[in-house]
Amino acid sequence: MKKVHLIGICGSGMASLAGMLKARGFEVTGSDEGFFPPAADLINELGIPVKEGYSPDNLPAALDLVVVGNVIRADNPEARAVLERNLPHTSLPGALRELFLGRARPLVVAGTHGKTTTCALLAFALSEMGLAPSFFLGGVPRDFGRGYGLGAGELFVLEGDEYDTAFFDKSPKFMHYLPEVAAITSVELDHLDIYRDIREIEAAFRGLVEIIPEKGGLAVSQDDPRARDLARFCRGRVVTFGLSPEAQVRGSQVVSKSGRTFFSVTVAQKRLGRFRSSLPGRHNVRNMLAAVAMASFLDIDLNKVLAAISRFAGVRRRQELVGEAAGVRVIDDFAHHPTAIGETIEAVRSFYGARVLAAFEPKTNSTRRKSFLAPLADALALADLAVIKHPPDMWKIPEEERIDPVALKHEIEARGAPAAYFEEASEIAPFLAREAQEGDVILVMSNGPFDGLPHKVLELLSKK
């Protein structure tokens, strides 16, 4: 096999797969209709030729394999041509399993929240300890500069997403990765375009737990009741983590000050010590504990793991400080679920000791639905000022299920917090630049590019 074409190459995971394929000597091409950083930056850096838009003409004449991204629908003209020509094709998880996981020991991090950061923490710690792991995750760790790495060791750290695999494979992505060790950080209702209710979500995670072998194990959050309940389906060893006193890998005495988070760690009732991190918030302490719990299955020195974690620089777009101007810090964050939004706002306020002006774009299929209105209002009301952008692509949601962003603004105000609503992203940067005062933090939250809002508001602030 020499030539591989990726349809939807500029997704974060697909771009990382493209890099892994090229590193292994494959000739890689791709196509997509949207090119956004950081995925587009990586593709350009790698020199991979990409066609804009989808067309049967994009498929090279000589081709050994087509990888179809999970955003690609069955009516996509390029995907239809693949099927009509009977070209060999697979999904992103299928390609990972077939081409990279053959002799590896997969360590899979799953859960509604914290997957990317936990993966990055574990991969960084293992690398710092000289174990040379491979890794694949849906973000860009600042220490690595890329969301993937091919190491010489046998360990392979993977982010395990519960979203479906492809239009021709509706199983969750993580089912392809055959974990020796898995972690479940949390289980909440999400992805309402493919899951009808929380029971279906729980069933998907149960499927992951049930394929862990007896010689393997499960690290599971003691703080999350649904995640904790899944442990009973595991045939291997179970290690719990969290801030709860009952957790086997337990964090305590969490304090944020001077731009650092301090916490103590106890494993199996033995205190390992007090540690610090540049990552803000209790939720990130839980992510660090999850990484330690997974490492506990590998018979390695956990003090060295925690020492490495203390040096971890973070992941791009996870509470990432983009810059500061006029005494105002601007942070870019991927938060898009109500729980993550609320945790991020509180973490940023505590970490910086500042007012938080939060701008949010309801972009996911779930947050564009009215069933998420109350949880979103609860979360955004934690900010000192909440700014809502009109949701994009509302036509993809049945009209009767669509969220009313103006109603969301009113619900936030009803909870005692000021709020503003704008139809266009271009209107938000000037508003935030006017409203921000010296010492404030502007927190931009979206799982999309949000029209480059963090950099635009920084530019305006620099002119104040």
C-alpha positions in Angstrom: 0.0 0.0 0.0 1.4 3.3 -1.1 -1.2 5.9 -1.9 -3.9 7.0 0.6 -6.5 9.7 0.0 -8.4 11.3 3.0 -11.9 12.8 2.5 -12.4 15.5 5.1 -8.6 15.8 5.7 -8.8 19.1 7.7 -10.6 17.7 10.7 -8.3 17.7 13.7 -8.1 13.9 13.8 -7.9 13.4 10.1 -5.0 15.9 9.8 -3.1 14.0 12.5 -3.8 10.7 10.7 -2.4 12.3 7.5 0.7 13.2 9.4 1.1 9.7 10.7 0.6 8.2 7.3 3.2 10.5 5.8 5.7 9.7 8.6 5.3 6.0 7.7 6.1 6.7 4.1 2.7 6.8 2.5 1.9 9.2 -0.4 -1.0 11.2 1.0 -3.6 13.4 -0.7 -6.8 14.9 0.6 -9.9 17.0 0.2 -12.1 19.2 2.3 -14.4 22.3 2.1 -13.1 24.2 5.2 -9.5 25.0 6.1 -9.0 26.2 9.7 -6.0 26.2 12.1 -4.5 24.2 13.6 -5.4 21.4 11.2 -4.8 23.5 8.1 -1.5 24.7 9.4 -0.3 21.1 9.9 -1.4 20.0 6.4 0.4 22.9 4.9 3.5 22.2 7.0 3.5 18.6 5.8 3.2 19.6 2.2 0.2 17.4 1.6 -1.8 18.4 -1.6 -5.4 19.1 -0.8 -8.3 19.8 -3.1 -10.9 22.3 -1.9 -14.4 21.0 -2.1 -15.6 17.5 -2.8 -15.6 15.9 -6.3 -15.1 12.5 -7.9 -12.2 14.2 -9.8 -10.3 14.6 -6.5 -9.7 10.9 -6.3 -6.2 10.1 -7.8 -6.2 7.5 -10.6 -3.9 5.1 -8.8 -5.1 4.7 -5.3 -4.7 2.0 -2.6 -7.0 3.3 0.2 -9.5 6.0 0.9 -10.1 7.1 4.5 -13.5 8.7 4.9 -13.9 11.2 7.8 -16.9 10.9 10.1 -18.2 14.3 9.0 -18.7 13.0 5.5 -22.3 12.0 4.7 -23.4 9.2 2.4 -24.6 11.7 -0.2 -21.1 13.3 -0.5 -20.2 13.2 -4.2 -16.6 12.0 -3.5 -17.8 9.3 -1.1 -20.4 8.1 -3.6 -17.6 7.8 -6.2 -15.6 5.7 -3.8 -18.5 3.3 -3.4 -19.4 3.3 -7.1 -15.8 2.5 -8.1 -15.5 -0.1 -5.4 -12.3 1.5 -4.1 -10.8 0.1 -0.9 -12.0 2.4 1.9 -12.1 2.7 5.7 -12.8 5.1 8.5 -10.3 7.1 10.6 -10.5 4.6 13.5 -10.4 1.7 11.0 -7.2 3.1 9.5 -5.6 3.5 13.0 -6.5 0.0 13.9 -5.4 -1.6 10.7 -2.2 0.4 10.0 -0.9 1.4 13.5 -2.2 -0.7 16.3 -1.2 -4.2 15.2 1.5 -4.8 17.9 0.8 -1.8 20.2 -0.6 -1.7 23.7 -3.5 0.7 23.4 -4.2 3.1 26.3 -7.6 4.7 25.5 -9.0 7.7 27.2 -12.8 8.1 26.8 -15.5 10.3 28.4 -17.6 13.3 27.8 -15.0 15.7 29.2 -11.2 15.9 29.5 -10.2 13.3 26.9 -7.7 15.4 25.0 -6.0 16.9 28.0 -5.8 13.5 29.8 -4.3 11.9 26.7 -1.8 14.6 26.3 -0.8 14.5 30.0 -0.3 10.7 29.8 1.6 10.8 26.5 3.9 13.6 27.8 4.6 11.8 31.1 5.5 8.6 29.3 7.7 10.4 26.9 9.5 12.3 29.7 10.1 8.9 31.3 11.8 7.6 28.2 9.1 5.1 27.2 8.7 6.6 23.7 4.9 6.1 23.3 2.9 6.8 20.2 -0.1 9.0 20.7 -3.1 10.2 18.8 -5.5 12.9 20.1 -8.0 15.5 19.0 -5.9 18.6 20.0 -2.4 19.9 19.8 -0.3 19.6 23.0 2.0 22.6 23.3 4.9 20.3 24.4 4.7 18.3 21.2 3.4 20.8 18.6 1.3 18.2 17.0 -1.7 16.0 17.9 0.2 12.8 17.0 3.5 11.1 17.6 5.0 7.8 16.4 7.3 6.5 19.1 9.6 3.5 19.2 7.9 2.0 22.3 4.9 -0.4 22.4 2.5 1.9 24.3 0.0 3.9 22.2 -2.1 6.6 23.9 -5.4 7.3 22.0 -8.3 9.6 22.5 -11.4 7.5 22.4 -14.5 9.3 21.1 -18.0 8.0 21.6 -19.2 9.6 18.3 -20.0 7.3 15.5 -17.2 6.1 13.2 -18.5 6.9 9.6 -21.6 6.9 7.6 -21.0 3.2 6.8 -20.1 2.3 10.4 -22.3 3.6 13.2 -20.3 2.0 16.0 -18.5 4.4 18.4 -15.0 5.3 17.4 -13.4 3.9 20.6 -14.7 0.4 19.9 -12.0 0.1 17.2 -9.1 0.7 19.5 -9.2 -2.5 21.5 -7.8 -1.0 24.8 -5.5 -2.8 27.1 -6.2 0.0 29.6 -9.0 2.5 29.3 -10.1 5.5 31.3 -13.6 6.9 31.5 -13.5 10.5 32.8 -17.3 11.2 32.8 -20.5 10.2 31.1 -23.1 12.8 30.2 -25.7 13.4 27.5 -24.1 14.7 24.3 -24.1 14.2 20.6 -27.9 14.4 20.3 -27.7 13.9 16.6 -26.8 10.2 17.1 -27.8 9.4 20.7 -31.4 9.8 21.8 -30.9 9.7 25.5 -28.5 9.1 28.3 -29.2 5.4 28.3 -27.8 5.1 24.8 -24.7 7.0 25.8 -24.2 4.6 28.8 -24.7 1.6 26.5 -21.9 2.9 24.2 -19.5 3.3 27.1 -20.5 -0.1 28.5 -19.5 -1.6 25.2 -16.0 -0.1 25.6 -15.6 -1.4 29.1 -16.7 -4.9 28.1 -13.9 -5.3 25.5 -11.2 -4.6 28.0 -9.3 -7.9 28.5 -8.9 -9.6 31.8 -5.2 -8.8 31.8 -6.1 -5.1 31.3 -7.8 -2.6 33.3 -10.1 0.4 33.7 -9.4 3.8 35.3 -12.7 5.3 36.2 -13.8 8.6 37.8 -15.0 8.1 41.3 -16.6 11.6 41.1 -18.9 10.7 38.2 -21.7 8.3 39.2 -22.5 7.1 35.7 -18.8 6.5 34.9 -18.3 4.8 38.3 -21.3 2.5 37.7 -19.7 1.1 34.5 -16.8 -0.4 36.5 -19.0 -3.4 37.3 -18.8 -4.5 33.7 -15.0 -4.6 33.6 -13.3 -8.1 33.6 -9.9 -6.5 34.3 -8.7 -4.6 37.3 -10.4 -1.3 38.2 -8.7 1.8 39.7 -10.8 4.8 40.7 -9.6 8.4 40.6 -11.0 11.8 41.6 -11.4 14.3 44.3 -13.7 12.1 46.3 -12.3 10.6 49.6 -13.2 7.2 48.3 -11.0 7.4 45.1 -8.0 5.2 45.0 -6.0 7.8 43.2 -7.2 10.9 45.1 -6.5 14.6 44.8 -7.1 17.0 47.7 -6.3 20.4 49.0 -6.7 22.0 45.5 -5.7 25.7 45.5 -5.3 28.1 42.6 -3.1 31.2 43.1 -0.5 33.2 41.2 -1.3 31.4 37.9 -0.7 28.0 39.3 -2.8 25.1 40.6 -1.6 23.3 43.7 -2.9 19.9 44.8 -2.0 16.8 46.9 -2.1 13.2 45.6 -2.8 10.0 47.5 -2.6 6.6 45.9 -4.0 3.5 47.7 -4.0 5.6 50.9 -0.3 6.5 50.6 0.4 10.2 50.2 2.7 10.9 47.3 3.2 14.6 47.9 2.1 18.0 46.9 2.3 19.0 43.3 1.7 22.1 41.1 0.5 22.6 37.5 0.1 25.5 35.1 -3.4 24.1 34.2 -6.3 25.9 35.8 -9.1 24.4 37.7 -10.4 21.3 39.6 -11.4 19.7 36.3 -7.8 19.7 35.2 -6.7 18.2 38.5 -9.1 15.4 37.7 -7.5 15.0 34.3 -4.1 14.7 35.9 -5.4 12.1 38.3 -6.9 10.2 35.4 -3.5 10.1 33.7 -1.9 8.9 37.0 -4.5 6.2 37.4 -3.8 4.9 33.9 -0.1 5.0 34.6 -0.7 2.8 37.7 -1.4 -0.2 35.4 2.1 0.1 33.7 4.3 -0.6 36.7 6.1 2.7 36.6 7.1 5.2 39.2 4.0 7.4 39.8 6.1 10.1 41.5 8.0 10.5 38.2 4.7 10.6 36.4 3.5 13.4 38.6 6.8 15.3 38.3 6.4 15.2 34.5 2.8 16.3 34.7 3.9 19.3 36.7 6.0 20.4 33.7 3.2 19.9 31.1 2.5 23.1 29.2 -1.1 22.4 28.2 -3.1 21.9 25.0 -3.9 24.5 22.4 -7.4 25.8 22.7 -7.8 24.3 26.2 -7.8 27.5 28.4 -5.1 28.7 26.1 -3.8 32.2 26.9 -3.7 33.8 23.4 -2.3 37.1 24.6 -2.7 40.2 26.7 -3.4 43.8 25.8 -4.5 46.9 27.7 -4.3 44.8 30.9 -6.9 42.3 29.6 -6.0 38.6 29.1 -7.7 36.8 26.1 -8.2 33.0 26.4 -9.3 30.6 23.7 -11.1 27.4 24.8 -12.8 24.5 23.2 -15.6 24.2 25.8 -18.9 23.4 24.2 -20.9 21.3 26.7 -22.7 23.1 29.6 -20.6 21.2 32.2 -17.3 22.1 30.5 -18.4 25.7 30.0 -19.3 26.2 33.7 -16.1 24.5 34.9 -14.0 26.5 32.6 -15.5 29.9 33.7 -15.0 29.1 37.3 -11.5 27.7 36.7 -10.4 30.8 34.8 -11.9 33.2 37.4 -10.1 31.4 40.3 -6.8 31.0 38.4 -6.5 34.6 37.4 -8.6 36.2 40.2 -10.4 38.3 37.6 -13.8 39.2 36.1 -14.6 36.8 33.3 -16.3 38.1 30.1 -17.4 34.9 28.3 -18.2 34.7 24.6 -19.9 31.5 23.5 -20.9 30.1 20.1 -23.5 27.3 20.2 -22.0 25.3 17.4 -22.5 21.6 18.2 -25.6 19.6 17.4 -26.5 19.4 21.1 -26.0 23.1 22.0 -28.1 24.2 19.1 -31.1 22.3 20.6 -33.6 23.9 23.0 -33.2 20.9 25.3 -29.8 22.4 26.2 -31.1 25.9 26.9 -31.5 25.7 30.7 -28.1 23.9 31.3 -26.4 26.4 29.0 -28.0 29.3 30.9 -26.9 27.9 34.2 -23.3 27.6 33.0 -23.0 30.9 31.3 -24.6 32.8 34.2 -21.4 32.0 36.1 -19.6 34.6 34.0 -19.6 38.3 34.9 -20.8 39.0 31.3 -22.0 36.4 28.8 -22.0 37.0 25.1 -24.0 34.7 22.8 -23.4 34.4 19.1 -26.2 33.2 16.8 -25.8 29.4 16.2 -24.6 28.6 12.7 -26.2 26.1 10.3 -29.5 25.9 12.2 -31.1 24.3 9.2 -29.4 21.1 10.2 -31.7 20.9 13.4 -35.4 20.3 13.1 -37.2 23.6 13.5 -39.2 22.5 16.5 -36.0 21.4 18.3 -33.8 24.6 17.7 -32.6 26.7 20.5 -33.7 30.3 20.6 -30.5 32.3 21.3 -32.5 35.3 22.4 -34.3 33.2 24.9 -30.9 31.9 26.1 -29.8 35.5 26.7 -33.0 36.2 28.7 -32.5 33.0 30.7 -29.0 34.1 31.6 -30.2 37.5 32.7 -33.0 35.8 34.8 -30.2 34.1 36.7 -28.7 37.4 37.6 -25.9 37.8 35.1 -25.7 40.4 32.3 -25.8 39.0 28.8 -25.7 40.1 25.2 -26.6 38.5 21.9 -25.2 39.1 18.4 -26.1 37.6 15.1 -22.7 38.0 13.6 -19.3 37.2 15.1 -17.9 40.4 13.6 -20.0 42.4 16.1 -18.6 40.7 19.2 -15.0 41.8 19.1 -15.7 45.5 19.2 -18.3 45.0 22.0 -15.9 43.0 24.1 -13.1 45.5 23.6 -15.3 48.3 24.8 -16.7 46.4 27.8 -13.4 44.9 29.1 -11.6 46.7 31.9 -8.0 46.4 33.0 -7.5 43.1 34.9 -10.4 41.3 33.1 -10.2 38.0 31.3 -12.1 37.5 28.0 -12.9 33.8 27.6 -13.8 32.7 24.0 -15.5 29.3 23.9 -16.4 27.3 20.7 -15.4 24.0 19.1 -15.0 25.9 15.9 -12.9 28.8 14.7 -15.4 31.4 15.9 -14.3 33.8 13.1 -10.9 34.2 14.8 -12.5 36.1 17.6 -9.6 35.8 20.2 -7.1 37.5 17.8 -9.6 40.1 16.6 -10.4 41.2 20.1 -6.7 41.3 21.0 -6.0 43.5 18.1 -8.7 46.0 19.2 -7.6 45.9 22.8 -4.0 46.8 21.7 -5.4 50.1 20.2 -7.1 51.2 23.4 
